[in-house]
Amino acid sequence: MIVYVETNFLIELAYLQERCDSCELILDFAKAGAITLALPAFSAAEARFTLQRRAAERRTFQDSLRKHIREISRSEPFRGLSAQSTDVITALVAGEQEARHRLEAAVQAVEERGITIPLTGEVLRMARWHELNLSLSSQDTLVLASVTSHAEKSDERKCFISQDFKAFVDPAVSEELSGAGCRFVSNFTDAVGYIKNALRPPK
Protein backbone atom coordinates (compact mmCIF):
# COMPACT_ATOMS: atom_id res chain seq x y z
CA MET A 1 0.00 0.00 0.00
CA ILE A 2 1.30 3.46 -0.94
CA VAL A 3 0.52 6.34 1.42
CA TYR A 4 1.17 9.82 0.01
CA VAL A 5 1.84 12.66 2.43
CA GLU A 6 2.77 16.29 1.91
CA THR A 7 4.09 19.39 3.65
CA ASN A 8 1.65 19.43 6.58
CA PHE A 9 2.73 15.90 7.57
CA LEU A 10 6.29 17.16 8.05
CA ILE A 11 5.17 20.33 9.83
CA GLU A 12 2.98 18.29 12.20
CA LEU A 13 6.02 16.20 13.18
CA ALA A 14 8.41 19.15 13.33
CA TYR A 15 6.28 21.25 15.68
CA LEU A 16 4.67 18.33 17.59
CA GLN A 17 1.22 19.62 16.70
CA GLU A 18 -2.16 18.11 17.65
CA ARG A 19 -1.98 15.01 15.44
CA CYS A 20 1.76 14.37 15.59
CA ASP A 21 1.15 11.04 17.39
CA SER A 22 -0.86 9.82 14.39
CA CYS A 23 1.92 10.98 12.06
CA GLU A 24 4.45 9.02 14.15
CA LEU A 25 2.28 5.91 13.81
CA ILE A 26 2.15 6.37 10.02
CA LEU A 27 5.94 6.74 10.02
CA ASP A 28 6.19 3.56 12.12
CA PHE A 29 4.12 1.66 9.54
CA ALA A 30 6.64 2.74 6.90
CA LYS A 31 9.65 1.83 9.04
CA ALA A 32 8.14 -1.62 9.61
CA GLY A 33 7.66 -2.10 5.86
CA ALA A 34 3.87 -2.32 6.17
CA ILE A 35 3.32 0.64 3.83
CA THR A 36 5.33 2.65 1.32
CA LEU A 37 5.37 6.29 2.36
CA ALA A 38 5.68 8.70 -0.58
CA LEU A 39 6.52 12.39 -0.31
CA PRO A 40 6.76 14.98 -3.11
CA ALA A 41 10.26 16.48 -3.15
CA PHE A 42 8.57 19.86 -3.39
CA SER A 43 6.96 19.28 0.02
CA ALA A 44 10.31 18.71 1.71
CA ALA A 45 11.52 22.03 0.29
CA GLU A 46 8.28 23.81 1.22
CA ALA A 47 8.45 22.49 4.80
CA ARG A 48 12.00 23.80 5.17
CA PHE A 49 10.91 27.19 3.82
CA THR A 50 7.96 27.22 6.25
CA LEU A 51 10.32 26.62 9.18
CA GLN A 52 12.64 29.38 8.01
CA ARG A 53 9.71 31.80 7.64
CA ARG A 54 8.31 30.96 11.07
CA ALA A 55 11.76 31.27 12.63
CA ALA A 56 12.16 34.74 11.11
CA GLU A 57 8.69 35.73 12.36
CA ARG A 58 9.53 34.49 15.85
CA ARG A 59 12.85 36.36 15.88
CA THR A 60 11.02 39.55 14.92
CA PHE A 61 8.45 38.92 17.63
CA GLN A 62 11.22 38.11 20.12
CA ASP A 63 13.00 41.41 19.41
CA SER A 64 9.73 43.33 19.73
CA LEU A 65 8.83 41.50 22.95
CA ARG A 66 12.23 42.25 24.50
CA LYS A 67 11.80 45.93 23.65
CA HIS A 68 8.32 46.13 25.18
CA ILE A 69 9.37 44.22 28.31
CA ARG A 70 12.33 46.53 28.74
CA GLU A 71 10.02 49.54 28.56
CA ILE A 72 7.39 48.07 30.87
CA SER A 73 10.05 46.99 33.38
CA ARG A 74 10.94 50.63 33.97
CA SER A 75 7.66 50.97 35.89
CA GLU A 76 7.82 50.06 39.57
CA PRO A 77 5.00 47.42 39.52
CA PHE A 78 6.76 45.47 36.72
CA ARG A 79 10.42 45.65 37.79
CA GLY A 80 10.69 41.83 37.97
CA LEU A 81 9.08 41.21 34.57
CA SER A 82 12.36 41.09 32.66
CA ALA A 83 13.72 38.19 34.74
CA GLN A 84 10.38 36.38 34.73
CA SER A 85 10.12 36.48 30.93
CA THR A 86 13.60 35.07 30.24
CA ASP A 87 12.38 31.47 29.87
CA VAL A 88 9.65 32.45 27.40
CA ILE A 89 12.04 34.47 25.24
CA THR A 90 14.64 31.67 25.26
CA ALA A 91 12.00 29.07 24.33
CA LEU A 92 11.09 31.00 21.17
CA VAL A 93 14.53 30.30 19.68
CA ALA A 94 15.18 26.91 21.27
CA GLY A 95 11.89 25.56 19.95
CA GLU A 96 12.85 26.40 16.38
CA GLN A 97 16.12 24.48 16.60
CA GLU A 98 14.32 21.40 17.92
CA ALA A 99 11.66 21.72 15.21
CA ARG A 100 14.35 21.81 12.51
CA HIS A 101 15.96 18.64 13.88
CA ARG A 102 12.59 16.84 13.94
CA LEU A 103 11.82 17.97 10.39
CA GLU A 104 15.13 16.68 9.04
CA ALA A 105 14.65 13.39 10.89
CA ALA A 106 11.22 12.95 9.28
CA VAL A 107 12.54 13.75 5.78
CA GLN A 108 15.41 11.32 6.28
CA ALA A 109 13.02 8.58 7.44
CA VAL A 110 10.96 8.99 4.26
CA GLU A 111 14.10 8.94 2.11
CA GLU A 112 15.35 5.76 3.79
CA ARG A 113 12.06 3.86 4.10
CA GLY A 114 9.87 5.34 1.40
CA ILE A 115 9.83 7.29 -1.84
CA THR A 116 10.67 10.90 -2.62
CA ILE A 117 8.80 11.91 -5.77
CA PRO A 118 11.10 14.12 -7.89
CA LEU A 119 9.99 17.40 -9.42
CA THR A 120 10.23 16.33 -13.06
CA GLY A 121 9.18 18.00 -16.28
CA GLU A 122 6.10 15.77 -16.33
CA VAL A 123 5.11 16.95 -12.84
CA LEU A 124 5.61 20.59 -13.83
CA ARG A 125 3.44 20.16 -16.94
CA MET A 126 0.69 18.46 -14.94
CA ALA A 127 0.90 21.17 -12.27
CA ARG A 128 0.48 23.87 -14.92
CA TRP A 129 -2.63 22.11 -16.24
CA HIS A 130 -4.03 21.83 -12.70
CA GLU A 131 -3.35 25.51 -12.08
CA LEU A 132 -5.29 26.49 -15.19
CA ASN A 133 -8.21 24.11 -14.60
CA LEU A 134 -8.56 23.71 -10.83
CA SER A 135 -9.01 26.17 -7.96
CA LEU A 136 -5.62 25.42 -6.40
CA SER A 137 -2.57 27.48 -5.49
CA SER A 138 0.69 26.95 -7.36
CA GLN A 139 2.07 25.05 -4.37
CA ASP A 140 -0.95 22.75 -4.14
CA THR A 141 -0.86 22.01 -7.87
CA LEU A 142 2.75 20.79 -7.51
CA VAL A 143 1.71 18.47 -4.68
CA LEU A 144 -1.31 17.14 -6.57
CA ALA A 145 0.69 16.65 -9.78
CA SER A 146 3.45 14.82 -7.89
CA VAL A 147 0.93 12.48 -6.26
CA THR A 148 -1.17 11.74 -9.33
CA SER A 149 1.82 11.32 -11.67
CA HIS A 150 3.25 8.67 -9.36
CA ALA A 151 -0.06 7.05 -8.39
CA GLU A 152 -1.25 6.45 -11.94
CA LYS A 153 1.81 4.27 -12.58
CA SER A 154 1.04 1.86 -9.72
CA ASP A 155 -1.65 -0.79 -9.27
CA GLU A 156 -1.19 -0.89 -5.49
CA ARG A 157 -3.81 0.37 -3.07
CA LYS A 158 -3.16 4.09 -2.53
CA CYS A 159 -4.26 6.98 -0.37
CA PHE A 160 -3.27 10.64 -0.12
CA ILE A 161 -3.35 12.25 3.33
CA SER A 162 -3.54 16.00 3.70
CA GLN A 163 -5.07 18.23 6.34
CA ASP A 164 -5.31 21.02 3.77
CA PHE A 165 -9.03 20.36 3.60
CA LYS A 166 -9.85 23.63 1.87
CA ALA A 167 -7.52 22.89 -1.05
CA PHE A 168 -8.07 19.22 -1.74
CA VAL A 169 -11.70 18.56 -0.80
CA ASP A 170 -13.05 19.61 -4.17
CA PRO A 171 -14.99 17.42 -6.64
CA ALA A 172 -12.56 18.17 -9.47
CA VAL A 173 -9.55 17.32 -7.28
CA SER A 174 -11.26 14.14 -6.05
CA GLU A 175 -11.84 13.16 -9.66
CA GLU A 176 -8.14 13.61 -10.43
CA LEU A 177 -7.13 11.47 -7.47
CA SER A 178 -9.79 8.83 -8.17
CA GLY A 179 -8.61 8.63 -11.77
CA ALA A 180 -5.20 7.63 -10.42
CA GLY A 181 -6.80 5.07 -8.08
CA CYS A 182 -5.98 7.16 -5.02
CA ARG A 183 -8.28 7.86 -2.07
CA PHE A 184 -8.13 11.18 -0.22
CA VAL A 185 -8.05 11.18 3.61
CA SER A 186 -8.42 14.58 5.27
CA ASN A 187 -6.73 14.07 8.64
CA PHE A 188 -3.95 11.97 10.11
CA THR A 189 -6.05 10.33 12.84
CA ASP A 190 -8.56 8.99 10.30
CA ALA A 191 -5.64 7.95 8.10
CA VAL A 192 -4.26 5.67 10.84
CA GLY A 193 -7.62 3.90 11.04
CA TYR A 194 -7.83 3.63 7.26
CA ILE A 195 -4.32 2.15 7.02
CA LYS A 196 -4.95 -0.34 9.84
CA ASN A 197 -8.15 -1.47 8.14
CA ALA A 198 -6.41 -1.79 4.78
CA LEU A 199 -3.63 -3.90 6.32
CA ARG A 200 -6.01 -6.36 7.99
CA PRO A 201 -5.96 -9.76 6.25
CA PRO A 202 -9.24 -10.61 4.50
CA LYS A 203 -11.55 -12.92 6.45
C-alpha positions as CSV (number, residue, x, y, z in Angstrom):
1,M,0.0,0.0,0.0
2,I,1.3,3.5,-0.9
3,V,0.5,6.3,1.4
4,Y,1.2,9.8,0.0
5,V,1.8,12.7,2.4
6,E,2.8,16.3,1.9
7,T,4.1,19.4,3.7
8,N,1.7,19.4,6.6
9,F,2.7,15.9,7.6
10,L,6.3,17.2,8.0
11,I,5.2,20.3,9.8
12,E,3.0,18.3,12.2
13,L,6.0,16.2,13.2
14,A,8.4,19.2,13.3
15,Y,6.3,21.2,15.7
16,L,4.7,18.3,17.6
17,Q,1.2,19.6,16.7
18,E,-2.2,18.1,17.7
19,R,-2.0,15.0,15.4
20,C,1.8,14.4,15.6
21,D,1.1,11.0,17.4
22,S,-0.9,9.8,14.4
23,C,1.9,11.0,12.1
24,E,4.4,9.0,14.1
25,L,2.3,5.9,13.8
26,I,2.2,6.4,10.0
27,L,5.9,6.7,10.0
28,D,6.2,3.6,12.1
29,F,4.1,1.7,9.5
30,A,6.6,2.7,6.9
31,K,9.6,1.8,9.0
32,A,8.1,-1.6,9.6
33,G,7.7,-2.1,5.9
34,A,3.9,-2.3,6.2
35,I,3.3,0.6,3.8
36,T,5.3,2.6,1.3
37,L,5.4,6.3,2.4
38,A,5.7,8.7,-0.6
39,L,6.5,12.4,-0.3
40,P,6.8,15.0,-3.1
41,A,10.3,16.5,-3.1
42,F,8.6,19.9,-3.4
43,S,7.0,19.3,0.0
44,A,10.3,18.7,1.7
45,A,11.5,22.0,0.3
46,E,8.3,23.8,1.2
47,A,8.4,22.5,4.8
48,R,12.0,23.8,5.2
49,F,10.9,27.2,3.8
50,T,8.0,27.2,6.3
51,L,10.3,26.6,9.2
52,Q,12.6,29.4,8.0
53,R,9.7,31.8,7.6
54,R,8.3,31.0,11.1
55,A,11.8,31.3,12.6
56,A,12.2,34.7,11.1
57,E,8.7,35.7,12.4
58,R,9.5,34.5,15.9
59,R,12.9,36.4,15.9
60,T,11.0,39.6,14.9
61,F,8.5,38.9,17.6
62,Q,11.2,38.1,20.1
63,D,13.0,41.4,19.4
64,S,9.7,43.3,19.7
65,L,8.8,41.5,22.9
66,R,12.2,42.3,24.5
67,K,11.8,45.9,23.7
68,H,8.3,46.1,25.2
69,I,9.4,44.2,28.3
70,R,12.3,46.5,28.7
71,E,10.0,49.5,28.6
72,I,7.4,48.1,30.9
73,S,10.0,47.0,33.4
74,R,10.9,50.6,34.0
75,S,7.7,51.0,35.9
76,E,7.8,50.1,39.6
77,P,5.0,47.4,39.5
78,F,6.8,45.5,36.7
79,R,10.4,45.6,37.8
80,G,10.7,41.8,38.0
81,L,9.1,41.2,34.6
82,S,12.4,41.1,32.7
83,A,13.7,38.2,34.7
84,Q,10.4,36.4,34.7
85,S,10.1,36.5,30.9
86,T,13.6,35.1,30.2
87,D,12.4,31.5,29.9
88,V,9.6,32.5,27.4
89,I,12.0,34.5,25.2
90,T,14.6,31.7,25.3
91,A,12.0,29.1,24.3
92,L,11.1,31.0,21.2
93,V,14.5,30.3,19.7
94,A,15.2,26.9,21.3
95,G,11.9,25.6,19.9
96,E,12.9,26.4,16.4
97,Q,16.1,24.5,16.6
98,E,14.3,21.4,17.9
99,A,11.7,21.7,15.2
100,R,14.3,21.8,12.5
101,H,16.0,18.6,13.9
102,R,12.6,16.8,13.9
103,L,11.8,18.0,10.4
104,E,15.1,16.7,9.0
105,A,14.7,13.4,10.9
106,A,11.2,12.9,9.3
107,V,12.5,13.8,5.8
108,Q,15.4,11.3,6.3
109,A,13.0,8.6,7.4
110,V,11.0,9.0,4.3
111,E,14.1,8.9,2.1
112,E,15.3,5.8,3.8
113,R,12.1,3.9,4.1
114,G,9.9,5.3,1.4
115,I,9.8,7.3,-1.8
116,T,10.7,10.9,-2.6
117,I,8.8,11.9,-5.8
118,P,11.1,14.1,-7.9
119,L,10.0,17.4,-9.4
120,T,10.2,16.3,-13.1
121,G,9.2,18.0,-16.3
122,E,6.1,15.8,-16.3
123,V,5.1,17.0,-12.8
124,L,5.6,20.6,-13.8
125,R,3.4,20.2,-16.9
126,M,0.7,18.5,-14.9
127,A,0.9,21.2,-12.3
128,R,0.5,23.9,-14.9
129,W,-2.6,22.1,-16.2
130,H,-4.0,21.8,-12.7
131,E,-3.4,25.5,-12.1
132,L,-5.3,26.5,-15.2
133,N,-8.2,24.1,-14.6
134,L,-8.6,23.7,-10.8
135,S,-9.0,26.2,-8.0
136,L,-5.6,25.4,-6.4
137,S,-2.6,27.5,-5.5
138,S,0.7,26.9,-7.4
139,Q,2.1,25.0,-4.4
140,D,-0.9,22.7,-4.1
141,T,-0.9,22.0,-7.9
142,L,2.7,20.8,-7.5
143,V,1.7,18.5,-4.7
144,L,-1.3,17.1,-6.6
145,A,0.7,16.6,-9.8
146,S,3.4,14.8,-7.9
147,V,0.9,12.5,-6.3
148,T,-1.2,11.7,-9.3
149,S,1.8,11.3,-11.7
150,H,3.3,8.7,-9.4
151,A,-0.1,7.0,-8.4
152,E,-1.2,6.4,-11.9
153,K,1.8,4.3,-12.6
154,S,1.0,1.9,-9.7
155,D,-1.6,-0.8,-9.3
156,E,-1.2,-0.9,-5.5
157,R,-3.8,0.4,-3.1
158,K,-3.2,4.1,-2.5
159,C,-4.3,7.0,-0.4
160,F,-3.3,10.6,-0.1
161,I,-3.4,12.2,3.3
162,S,-3.5,16.0,3.7
163,Q,-5.1,18.2,6.3
164,D,-5.3,21.0,3.8
165,F,-9.0,20.4,3.6
166,K,-9.8,23.6,1.9
167,A,-7.5,22.9,-1.0
168,F,-8.1,19.2,-1.7
169,V,-11.7,18.6,-0.8
170,D,-13.0,19.6,-4.2
171,P,-15.0,17.4,-6.6
172,A,-12.6,18.2,-9.5
173,V,-9.5,17.3,-7.3
174,S,-11.3,14.1,-6.1
175,E,-11.8,13.2,-9.7
176,E,-8.1,13.6,-10.4
177,L,-7.1,11.5,-7.5
178,S,-9.8,8.8,-8.2
179,G,-8.6,8.6,-11.8
180,A,-5.2,7.6,-10.4
181,G,-6.8,5.1,-8.1
182,C,-6.0,7.2,-5.0
183,R,-8.3,7.9,-2.1
184,F,-8.1,11.2,-0.2
185,V,-8.1,11.2,3.6
186,S,-8.4,14.6,5.3
187,N,-6.7,14.1,8.6
188,F,-4.0,12.0,10.1
189,T,-6.0,10.3,12.8
190,D,-8.6,9.0,10.3
191,A,-5.6,7.9,8.1
192,V,-4.3,5.7,10.8
193,G,-7.6,3.9,11.0
194,Y,-7.8,3.6,7.3
195,I,-4.3,2.1,7.0
196,K,-4.9,-0.3,9.8
197,N,-8.2,-1.5,8.1
198,A,-6.4,-1.8,4.8
199,L,-3.6,-3.9,6.3
200,R,-6.0,-6.4,8.0
201,P,-6.0,-9.8,6.3
202,P,-9.2,-10.6,4.5
203,K,-11.6,-12.9,6.5
